[in-house]
Amino acid sequence: MAAETLLKTSKYSKYTYRQIVYHRFFVGLLLFILISLVLTVVFNLFAGSAPHADIYESVNLEALSLPIRNIVSRSRSADPRWTNCTYWHCFNVYKCGRRGHNKITIYIYPLTEYRNENGKAISHFSREFYEILSTIKRSKYYTPNPEDACLLVPSIDTLNQIGFSSEYVSKALQSLEHWNNGENHLIFNMVAGVSPNYNTVIDLNTSKAIIAGAGYDTWTFRYGFDISIPLYSYIAQRINSSQPKQKSFMIISSQTNIPSDYLAQLQSIASSSNDLLLLDRCKDASTDYTKRCEYTTGKMFDYPDVLKEGMFCLVVRSARLAQPVLMDVIASQCIPIIIADAIIMPFNSHIDWNKIALFVPEENIKNLVRIVHSVSKERKGEMYWQLRWVYERYFSSIEKLTLTTLEIINEKVFPLSARMYEDWNVPEHLYGPVNPLFLPVTAPKSPGFTAVILTYDRVGSLFTLVRQLVRTPSLAKILVIWNNQKKPPPPSSEWPVVNKPLKVIRTKENKLSNRFFPYDEIDTECQLTIDDDIIMLTPDELEFGFDVWREFPDRIVGFPSRLHVWDNTTHTWKYHSEWTNQISMVLTGAAFHHKLWSWYYTYKMPEEIRTWVDDNFNCEDIAMNFLVANITRKPPIKVTPRKKFKCPECTNTEMLSADARHMSQRSACIDRFATVYGHMALRSLEFRADPLQYKESAGVPHAYPDIGAL
């Protein structure tokens, strides 16, 4: 018995001992982890709070005294420019994106004064070059660490070929610490070549370096590698955006360095046609750059003010392909006519120059007037309105020119982060945002549509409309926009009892644009915009209209249609409400559209149009048709044969519109909106969506039996 007790006690002691050992082990492990965490936090805290020196200092562009570096004639020069460079052969992409971001990093070499054996500076530091370096330093791309740099920019001014020594600058480039045969280096140049050859690329040994240069031709430009930039004009920077009410001249030539053979042809045109105003330096004021005199009469004009008087302005090839007059012309909103066959236009890889300029072959100068007259009014309007936007966005300052250059390079290095063509070439304030509904898909039917009713005080017809709408199978919700601030909506007890969600939204101002506000309560993609007096539409007509919208989700689909026409007598656009097979508008008194267009109407449509609608309490439907057609370049879709929308108690604006005054207002809207957009955005077509069957046939029931007739 004692032995048995001793055995049990021994077993119990071993079990207790193991428990103690395990307990101590895990407690010790926990303490070790906690102490390690505390030490780590304390170390980071002290390390973060302790001051530490930045090893790499930003380049000092304000230094009054620069370190001097002498370049001797026996120093080695950089290798000649590689003529077949691509981003595969002359650029090391593995130096880019090391920090995990999709943007280039740029290092600027410290400012240094380079001198030759005679103590003469090998390059002159210009204001324009200082602005380029300053812009890079302030940009998101700058880094003071050359080891992290994707691009390196030498601080040697090479903008003007006349302002530096090609021999010694080539040697200075070779002496740069990170030159490495020019790999991943960026060099800026605006004036290339010297007399008598005037080369179109900088006369400098640049090895593998990227050259952002002006005046490239198709022979010297390395496509996909070099960047074509404009020849900056300080005159253009002072040209404001004001414009005359009407252009006085069809074509203006103000360039003073036109080759003699081309000048002779232009003189012949100017002598026989009033369409060309040919200007040159005035004999009595040959040194005054702000004066130009007409070839035929000698009449004096102020430059560059005269450029605003022309619809088109000539930019002709001269000894150098790049011409500062190009920037003067664009800043003046005079459509440039480029007569230079081999020129590479600035930022040609991203800017669509066909949207803002005409290109006339050099051998075709004699047909200049005929070519200009062949340009349609619509195209001239689009080019005219786009010019100033392009200039302000890309060319109006050295800063914008530099940032555009860097952005293009960034997109070449990181193509997956590149912007679309429309982002570079389509101004939203003119054309609206890019159409987001471009996919040829059919919208699903299950979510249905939201009916948005704009009302003021017609409670009787409003309640009738609500009862009609809820009979439509695909209706998901009803929003009543109460536009009367002086009177509250009826209490909930008076509203019809319906089986669909219904909400009343009270507006702060009585504006027609309230019907297109992007209310958060609109959960469906499809929105039915309908007036409170359109009570004659049947549920079948509404259901069929919704099904048609599902096939055309990027268009306005509806019932009452109208047409715009051109009046040759008044030379204005007119509103046409007669019954025609051709339509260009579907009135939003009863129309389906994507809810996205309401957001665009409120936030992206030109403010001038929205203000006009609210001030005149008219034409919000025309404005919506302009907006959608301008973005999609497509006409609306009319549904069913119904054209009569009259009822005894209705006071719809279209029913009030029989008088000439109302029609005149609607015509004024169309003409004004076309002017704001710079072209006629509306598109017309002869098409109407009808059900395949109107009656039961061969025992097959009609899907939409209650479709109204003409």
C-alpha positions in Angstrom: 0.0 0.0 0.0 2.8 2.4 0.9 4.6 1.4 -2.3 1.5 2.1 -4.3 1.1 5.5 -2.7 4.7 6.3 -3.3 4.4 5.4 -7.0 1.3 7.7 -7.4 3.2 10.5 -5.7 6.2 10.0 -8.0 4.0 10.1 -11.1 2.2 13.2 -9.8 5.5 14.9 -9.1 6.7 14.2 -12.6 3.5 15.6 -14.1 3.7 18.7 -11.9 7.4 19.2 -12.9 6.6 19.1 -16.6 3.8 21.6 -16.1 6.1 24.0 -14.4 8.8 23.6 -17.1 6.2 24.2 -19.9 4.8 27.2 -18.0 8.1 28.8 -17.5 9.1 28.2 -21.1 6.0 29.9 -22.6 6.2 32.7 -20.0 9.8 33.3 -20.9 9.0 33.2 -24.6 6.2 35.7 -24.1 8.5 38.0 -22.1 11.2 37.8 -24.8 8.7 38.8 -27.5 7.4 41.7 -25.4 10.9 43.0 -24.6 11.9 42.7 -28.3 8.9 44.7 -29.3 9.5 47.4 -26.7 13.2 47.7 -27.7 12.2 48.0 -31.4 9.7 50.7 -30.6 12.2 52.6 -28.5 14.9 52.3 -31.1 12.6 53.6 -33.9 11.4 56.4 -31.7 14.8 57.6 -30.9 16.0 57.0 -34.4 13.1 59.0 -35.8 13.5 61.9 -33.4 17.2 62.2 -33.8 18.3 64.6 -36.5 20.0 63.0 -39.4 21.7 64.7 -42.4 20.4 64.3 -45.9 23.3 62.8 -47.9 21.9 64.2 -51.2 21.3 67.9 -51.4 18.9 69.4 -53.9 20.6 71.3 -56.8 21.0 75.0 -56.0 19.7 77.0 -58.9 20.1 80.4 -57.1 23.8 80.2 -56.5 25.6 83.5 -57.2 29.1 81.9 -57.6 29.5 78.6 -59.3 32.4 76.1 -59.2 34.7 76.5 -62.2 35.7 73.5 -64.3 38.3 73.9 -67.1 37.9 71.8 -70.2 41.0 71.4 -72.3 41.2 70.6 -76.0 42.9 67.3 -75.5 40.0 66.0 -73.3 38.0 63.2 -74.7 34.7 64.1 -76.5 31.5 62.2 -76.1 30.7 59.7 -78.9 28.7 61.0 -81.8 24.9 60.8 -81.7 23.5 57.4 -82.2 21.1 57.7 -85.1 19.0 54.5 -84.5 18.3 54.8 -80.8 15.2 53.2 -79.3 14.2 52.6 -75.7 15.4 49.0 -76.1 19.0 49.9 -77.2 19.9 53.3 -75.7 17.8 53.5 -72.6 18.2 51.4 -69.4 14.6 51.0 -68.1 15.8 49.1 -65.1 17.0 52.4 -63.6 13.3 53.5 -63.5 10.6 52.6 -60.9 13.0 51.3 -58.3 10.9 52.7 -55.5 7.8 50.8 -56.7 6.0 53.7 -58.4 5.1 54.3 -62.0 6.9 57.6 -62.6 10.3 58.6 -63.8 12.8 60.3 -61.4 15.0 63.0 -62.8 18.4 64.2 -61.4 19.9 67.6 -62.3 23.7 67.9 -62.3 25.0 70.6 -60.0 25.5 74.0 -61.7 29.0 74.4 -62.9 30.8 77.0 -65.0 32.7 75.2 -67.7 35.6 77.1 -69.3 38.1 76.4 -72.1 41.8 76.9 -71.9 41.4 80.7 -72.5 39.1 81.0 -69.6 36.1 81.6 -71.8 32.7 80.1 -70.9 31.8 77.3 -73.3 28.0 77.9 -72.9 25.8 80.8 -71.9 23.1 80.2 -69.3 19.8 81.6 -70.6 16.6 82.5 -68.8 14.7 79.8 -70.7 17.1 77.1 -69.6 16.9 78.2 -66.0 13.1 77.9 -66.2 13.4 74.4 -67.6 15.7 73.3 -64.7 13.5 75.1 -62.2 10.4 73.4 -63.5 12.1 70.0 -63.3 13.2 70.7 -59.7 9.7 71.7 -58.6 8.0 68.8 -60.4 7.0 65.4 -59.0 9.7 63.8 -61.0 12.8 65.4 -59.3 15.2 63.5 -57.2 18.5 64.8 -55.6 19.9 61.2 -55.6 21.7 60.3 -58.9 21.6 56.6 -57.9 17.8 56.7 -57.9 17.5 58.7 -61.1 15.8 57.3 -64.2 16.8 60.4 -66.2 19.7 62.7 -65.8 19.8 66.3 -67.1 23.1 68.1 -67.6 23.1 71.7 -66.3 24.8 72.9 -69.5 22.6 75.2 -71.6 22.3 73.8 -75.1 19.1 75.5 -76.1 20.6 77.7 -78.8 23.2 76.3 -81.2 24.8 79.7 -81.6 25.2 80.1 -77.8 27.7 77.3 -77.1 30.8 75.6 -78.4 29.9 72.2 -79.8 33.5 71.0 -79.4 33.9 71.8 -75.7 30.4 71.0 -74.7 30.9 67.5 -76.1 34.0 67.2 -73.9 32.1 68.5 -70.9 29.3 66.0 -71.4 31.9 63.2 -71.5 33.4 64.4 -68.2 30.0 64.1 -66.3 30.2 61.6 -63.5 27.3 59.5 -64.6 27.5 60.1 -68.4 27.9 56.4 -69.3 27.8 57.1 -73.1 24.8 59.3 -72.7 22.5 56.5 -71.4 19.4 57.8 -69.7 20.4 61.5 -70.2 18.1 64.2 -71.5 19.3 67.2 -73.5 17.1 70.2 -74.4 17.6 72.2 -77.7 15.4 74.7 -79.5 17.6 76.3 -82.2 19.7 73.7 -84.0 22.3 74.1 -86.7 24.2 77.1 -88.0 24.6 78.8 -91.3 24.8 77.7 -94.1 23.5 74.1 -93.5 21.0 74.7 -90.6 20.9 71.1 -89.5 17.6 70.0 -88.1 19.2 68.3 -85.1 21.7 69.8 -82.6 25.3 69.7 -83.8 26.7 68.0 -80.7 28.1 64.6 -79.8 25.3 63.3 -77.6 25.9 59.5 -77.8 22.7 57.7 -76.5 21.1 60.8 -74.9 17.4 61.6 -75.5 17.1 65.0 -77.3 14.1 67.2 -76.7 14.5 69.5 -79.7 12.7 71.8 -82.0 12.8 71.7 -85.8 13.2 68.0 -86.4 12.6 66.6 -89.9 11.7 63.1 -90.8 15.3 62.2 -91.5 16.8 63.2 -88.1 14.0 62.4 -85.7 14.3 59.1 -83.9 10.6 58.0 -83.6 9.6 56.8 -80.2 12.8 58.1 -78.6 13.4 61.8 -79.2 10.8 64.4 -78.2 9.8 67.1 -80.6 9.2 70.4 -78.8 8.2 73.9 -80.1 10.5 76.8 -80.7 9.4 79.0 -77.8 8.1 82.5 -78.5 8.1 85.1 -75.8 5.7 87.2 -77.9 3.0 84.5 -77.8 3.1 84.6 -74.0 1.8 88.1 -74.0 -1.1 87.4 -76.4 -4.4 87.3 -74.5 -7.5 85.2 -75.2 -9.7 88.1 -76.4 -11.1 87.7 -79.9 -12.8 90.0 -82.4 -16.5 89.4 -83.1 -15.7 88.5 -86.7 -12.5 87.6 -88.5 -11.5 90.2 -91.1 -9.3 88.1 -93.3 -9.5 84.5 -94.6 -5.7 83.9 -94.7 -2.8 86.0 -93.2 0.9 85.5 -93.9 3.0 87.5 -91.4 6.2 85.5 -91.5 9.2 87.6 -92.5 11.7 84.9 -93.6 9.8 83.1 -96.3 12.0 81.7 -99.1 12.0 83.7 -102.3 10.4 81.1 -104.5 7.5 80.5 -102.1 7.2 84.3 -101.5 6.8 84.9 -105.2 3.9 82.4 -105.3 2.2 84.1 -102.3 2.7 87.5 -103.9 0.9 86.2 -107.0 -2.0 85.0 -104.9 -2.2 88.2 -102.9 -2.3 90.3 -106.2 -5.2 88.3 -107.6 -7.3 87.5 -104.5 -8.6 89.3 -101.5 -8.5 86.1 -99.4 -4.8 86.4 -98.6 -3.3 89.3 -96.6 0.4 89.1 -97.3 2.5 91.0 -94.7 6.3 91.6 -94.5 8.6 94.0 -92.6 7.9 97.6 -93.3 10.6 99.5 -95.2 10.3 102.5 -92.9 10.4 100.4 -89.8 12.5 97.5 -90.7 13.9 97.2 -87.2 10.5 97.4 -85.5 9.4 93.8 -85.0 5.9 94.9 -84.0 5.0 96.3 -87.4 4.0 94.6 -90.6 3.1 96.1 -94.0 0.8 94.7 -96.6 2.5 93.6 -99.9 0.1 95.3 -102.3 -0.9 98.5 -100.5 1.8 99.1 -98.0 -0.8 99.5 -95.2 0.7 99.0 -91.7 -0.5 96.5 -89.2 0.4 95.8 -85.6 2.0 92.5 -84.9 0.9 90.1 -83.3 -2.5 91.8 -83.0 -3.2 91.3 -86.7 -3.1 87.6 -86.3 -6.4 87.6 -84.4 -8.0 89.1 -87.5 -7.3 86.0 -89.6 -9.2 82.7 -89.8 -6.0 80.9 -91.1 -2.4 81.9 -90.8 0.6 80.6 -92.8 3.6 78.9 -91.3 6.1 78.3 -94.1 9.3 76.3 -94.2 12.4 78.5 -94.1 16.1 78.0 -93.5 15.0 76.4 -90.2 12.0 74.2 -90.0 11.0 75.4 -86.5 9.4 78.9 -86.5 8.4 80.9 -83.4 5.5 82.3 -85.5 3.8 79.0 -85.0 3.3 79.7 -81.3 2.2 83.3 -82.1 -0.5 81.9 -84.5 -1.9 79.3 -82.1 -2.0 81.8 -79.2 -4.0 84.2 -81.4 -6.5 81.4 -82.3 -5.7 81.7 -85.9 -5.8 78.2 -87.5 -2.2 77.5 -88.7 -1.6 76.3 -92.3 1.7 74.3 -92.2 3.7 74.4 -95.5 6.7 72.3 -94.5 6.7 68.8 -95.9 9.3 67.2 -93.7 8.6 68.9 -90.4 8.0 66.9 -87.2 5.3 68.8 -85.3 5.8 69.5 -81.5 4.7 66.6 -79.3 3.6 64.8 -82.4 3.4 61.4 -80.6 0.6 62.7 -78.4 -1.0 65.8 -79.9 -3.3 65.3 -82.9 -2.3 68.3 -85.1 -5.0 67.5 -87.6 -7.5 68.8 -85.1 -5.9 72.3 -85.0 -4.0 72.8 -88.3 -4.1 72.3 -92.0 -1.2 70.8 -93.8 -0.6 71.9 -97.4 2.2 70.3 -99.5 4.9 72.8 -100.5 4.3 72.0 -104.2 0.6 72.9 -103.8 1.0 76.5 -102.6 -0.5 77.8 -105.8 -3.8 76.1 -104.8 -3.8 77.5 -101.3 -7.0 79.5 -101.5 -8.9 76.7 -103.1 -7.8 74.3 -100.4 -8.9 76.7 -97.6 -12.3 77.2 -99.2 -12.8 73.4 -99.2 -12.7 73.3 -95.4 -16.2 72.9 -94.0 -17.7 75.4 -91.6 -18.0 72.7 -89.0 -14.3 71.7 -89.2 -13.2 75.3 -89.0 -15.3 75.8 -85.9 -13.9 72.8 -84.2 -10.3 73.8 -85.0 -10.9 77.4 -83.9 -12.3 76.5 -80.5 -9.6 73.8 -79.9 -6.6 76.1 -80.7 -6.5 78.1 -77.5 -7.1 75.1 -75.3 -4.1 73.3 -76.9 -1.9 76.4 -76.5 -2.9 77.0 -72.9 -2.4 73.4 -71.9 0.9 72.5 -73.6 2.7 75.6 -75.0 1.9 78.8 -73.1 5.0 78.8 -70.9 8.4 77.1 -70.5 6.9 75.4 -67.5 4.1 73.7 -69.4 6.4 72.9 -72.3 8.8 71.2 -69.9 6.1 69.3 -68.0 4.6 68.1 -71.2 8.0 66.8 -72.3 8.5 64.9 -69.0 5.0 63.5 -69.1 5.5 62.1 -72.6 8.8 60.5 -71.5 7.1 59.1 -68.5 4.4 57.4 -70.7 7.1 56.0 -72.9 8.8 54.4 -69.9 5.6 53.3 -68.2 3.1 52.7 -71.0 0.6 51.0 -68.7 0.1 54.3 -66.9 -0.3 56.3 -70.1 -3.4 58.5 -70.6 -5.8 57.9 -73.5 -5.8 59.8 -76.8 -9.0 61.7 -75.7 -7.2 62.9 -72.5 -4.6 64.5 -74.6 -6.7 65.9 -77.4 -10.4 66.3 -76.3 -11.1 69.3 -74.1 -14.0 68.5 -71.7 -15.3 72.0 -71.6 -15.9 71.8 -75.4 -16.8 68.2 -76.0 -17.6 66.9 -72.6 -15.9 63.8 -71.1 -15.1 60.8 -73.1 -18.2 58.6 -73.7 -18.1 56.0 -70.9 -20.8 53.9 -72.6 -18.9 52.7 -75.5 -19.3 48.9 -75.1 -21.9 47.4 -77.5 -23.7 45.5 -74.7 -27.3 45.2 -73.8 -28.2 46.6 -70.4 -29.7 44.0 -68.0 -33.5 44.2 -67.5 -33.7 43.0 -63.9 -32.8 46.3 -62.1 -35.5 48.2 -64.1 -35.6 52.0 -64.3 -36.3 54.9 -62.0 -39.0 57.4 -63.0 -38.0 61.1 -62.3 -41.0 63.4 -62.4 -40.5 67.1 -62.3 -43.6 68.9 -61.0 -44.7 72.3 -59.6 -48.3 72.4 -58.6 -50.3 70.0 -60.9 -51.3 67.5 -58.2 -54.2 66.0 -60.2 -52.2 65.0 -63.3 -49.2 64.1 -61.1 -51.3 61.5 -59.2 -52.8 60.2 -62.4 -49.2 59.8 -63.8 -48.1 57.9 -60.7 -51.0 55.4 -61.0 -50.0 54.9 -64.7 -46.3 54.4 -64.0 -46.7 51.7 -61.3 -48.4 49.5 -63.9 -45.2 49.3 -65.8 -43.5 46.0 -65.0 -39.9 47.3 -65.1 -40.4 50.4 -62.9 -38.2 50.1 -59.9 -38.8 53.5 -58.1 -40.5 56.9 -58.5 -38.8 60.1 -57.6 -41.0 63.2 -57.5 -39.0 66.4 -57.8 -41.1 69.1 -56.1 -40.0 72.4 -57.7 -42.4 74.7 -55.8 -40.7 76.4 -52.9 -43.8 78.4 -52.0 -46.0 75.5 -51.4 -45.3 72.1 -49.7 -46.2 68.9 -51.5 -49.4 67.1 -50.5 -49.2 65.1 -47.2 -48.5 61.4 -47.6 -52.1 60.4 -46.7 -53.3 62.0 -50.0 -50.9 60.2 -52.3 -52.0 57.2 -54.3 -51.3 53.8 -52.6 -48.7 52.2 -54.9 -46.7 49.0 -54.8 -43.4 50.6 -55.8 -41.1 52.9 -53.7 -41.9 56.6 -54.1 -40.0 59.5 -52.7 -40.6 63.3 -52.9 -37.5 65.6 -53.1 -38.1 69.3 -52.4 -35.7 71.6 -54.3 -34.2 74.8 -53.1 -34.8 76.7 -56.3 -37.3 76.5 -59.1 -35.1 75.5 -62.0 -35.6 73.2 -64.9 -32.2 71.7 -64.5 -33.4 70.1 -61.2 -34.8 67.3 -63.3 -31.3 66.3 -64.3 -29.6 66.5 -60.9 -27.8 63.2 -60.1 -29.9 62.3 -57.1 -28.4 59.6 -54.8 -31.8 58.0 -54.7 -31.5 56.9 -58.4 -30.2 53.3 -57.9 -30.8 52.1 -61.4 -28.7 52.8 -64.4 -31.7 53.8 -66.5 -33.7 56.9 -65.7 -37.0 57.9 -67.2 -37.4 61.6 -67.2 -41.0 62.5 -67.5 -43.2 65.6 -67.1 -46.1 65.5 -64.7 -48.7 66.0 -67.5 -47.6 63.1 -69.8 -50.4 60.8 -68.7 -51.3 59.4 -72.1 -48.4 56.9 -72.4 -49.5 53.4 -71.7 -47.5 50.9 -69.6 -46.8 48.9 -72.8 -45.3 51.9 -74.5 -43.1 52.6 -71.4 -42.0 49.0 -71.1 -41.2 48.9 -74.8 -39.3 52.2 -74.5 -37.2 50.7 -71.7 -36.4 47.6 -73.7 -35.3 49.8 -76.6 -33.0 51.8 -74.2 -31.4 48.5 -73.1 -30.3 48.1 -76.7 -29.0 51.7 -76.9 -27.8 52.5 -73.3 -25.6 55.5 -74.4 -28.4 57.4 -76.2 -31.6 59.3 -75.3 -34.6 57.0 -76.1 -38.0 58.5 -76.0 -41.3 59.5 -77.5 -41.7 63.1 -78.7 -39.1 64.0 -81.3 -38.0 67.2 -83.0 -35.5 68.3 -85.7 -33.0 71.1 -86.2 -32.7 72.8 -89.6 -30.5 75.4 -91.2 -32.2 78.6 -92.3 -30.4 79.9 -95.4 -32.1 83.3 -95.1 -31.1 84.2 -91.6 -28.0 81.9 -91.6 -29.0 80.5 -88.2 -30.2 77.1 -86.8 -34.0 76.7 -86.4 -36.1 74.5 -84.2 -38.5 72.4 -86.3 -41.5 70.7 -84.7 -43.4 69.5 -87.7 -44.0 65.9 -88.4 -41.1 64.6 -90.3 -39.4 61.2 -90.8 -36.1 62.8 -89.8 -35.3 63.6 -86.1 -32.3 64.9 -84.2 -33.8 65.5 -80.7 -36.0 63.5 -78.4 -37.6 65.7 -75.8 -37.0 64.8 -72.2 -40.6 65.3 -71.2 -40.8 61.5 -71.8 -37.4 59.9 -72.4 -35.1 57.2 -71.1 -31.4 57.9 -70.6 -28.5 56.7 -68.6 -28.3 58.3 -65.1 -24.7 59.2 -65.9 -25.9 61.9 -68.3 -27.6 63.7 -65.4 -24.2 63.9 -63.7 -22.5 65.2 -66.9 -25.4 67.7 -67.3 -24.8 69.1 -63.8 -21.0 69.0 -63.5 -19.5 68.8 -67.0 -21.8 70.6 -69.4 -20.6 74.2 -70.3 -21.7 76.5 -67.5 -23.0 79.0 -70.0 -25.6 76.6 -71.3 -26.9 75.6 -67.9 -27.1 79.2 -66.9 -29.0 80.0 -70.0 -31.5 77.3 -69.3 -32.1 78.3 -65.7 -32.4 82.1 -66.6 -34.8 81.6 -69.5 -36.7 78.6 -68.0 -36.6 76.8 -71.3 -34.5 74.4 -73.5 -33.2 72.0 -70.8 -34.3 69.2 -73.1 -32.4 70.7 -76.1 -29.3 71.1 -73.8 -29.4 67.4 -72.8 -29.7 66.4 -76.5 -26.7 68.5 -77.3 -24.7 67.1 -74.4 -25.3 63.4 -75.3 -24.9 63.9 -79.0 -21.7 65.9 -78.5 -20.1 63.1 -76.5 -21.4 60.0 -78.3 -21.5 61.5 -81.8 -24.8 59.6 -82.1 -28.5 60.7 -82.7 -31.3 59.8 -80.2 -33.8 57.0 -80.8 -37.5 57.7 -81.2 -39.8 55.0 -79.9 -43.3 53.9 -81.3 -45.4 55.7 -83.8 -47.1 58.0 -81.3 -46.8 61.7 -82.1 -49.8 63.2 -80.4 -49.2 64.1 -76.8 -52.1 66.5 -76.2 -54.7 66.1 -73.5 -57.4 68.6 -72.3 -55.9 69.2 -68.9 -52.2 69.3 -70.0 -50.2 72.5 -70.0 -46.9 71.0 -71.2 -44.4 73.5 -72.6 -44.6 71.8 -76.0 -48.3 72.3 -75.9 -47.9 75.9 -75.0 -45.3 76.2 -77.7 -47.6 76.7 -80.6 -47.1 80.4 -80.6 -44.3 81.9 -82.7 -42.6 83.5 -79.7 -41.9 80.1 -78.1 -40.6 78.6 -81.3 -38.3 81.6 -81.7 -37.0 81.0 -78.2 -36.3 77.3 -79.0 -34.6 78.3 -82.2 -32.4 80.8 -80.3 -31.4 78.0 -77.9 -30.2 75.7 -80.7 -28.3 78.5 -82.4 -26.7 79.6 -79.1 -25.8 76.1 -78.0 -24.1 75.4 -81.4 -22.1 78.5 -80.9 -21.0 77.5 -77.4 -19.9 74.1 -78.6 -18.2 75.5 -81.6 -20.1 73.2 -84.0 -23.5 71.7 -84.5 -23.4 68.7 -82.2 -26.8 67.3 -83.0 -27.0 64.3 -85.3 -30.1 63.5 -87.4 -31.4 60.2 -88.6 -34.5 58.6 -90.2 -35.2 55.8 -87.7 -38.0 54.8 -85.4 -38.1 51.8 -83.0 -41.4 49.9 -83.2 -42.4 46.4 -81.9 -42.2 43.7 -84.6 -45.8 42.9 -84.1 -48.7 45.2 -83.6 -51.4 42.6 -83.4 -51.8 39.0 -82.5 -50.7 37.0 -85.6 -50.7 33.2 -86.3 -51.7 32.6 -82.7 -48.6 34.4 -81.3 -49.7 37.1 -78.8 -48.3 40.5 -79.2 -45.7 41.4 -76.4 -46.8 45.0 -76.3 -50.5 45.1 -77.3 -51.3 48.6 -76.0 -49.2 50.7 -78.3 -50.6 54.1 -79.3 -51.2 55.0 -82.9 -50.4 58.1 -84.9 
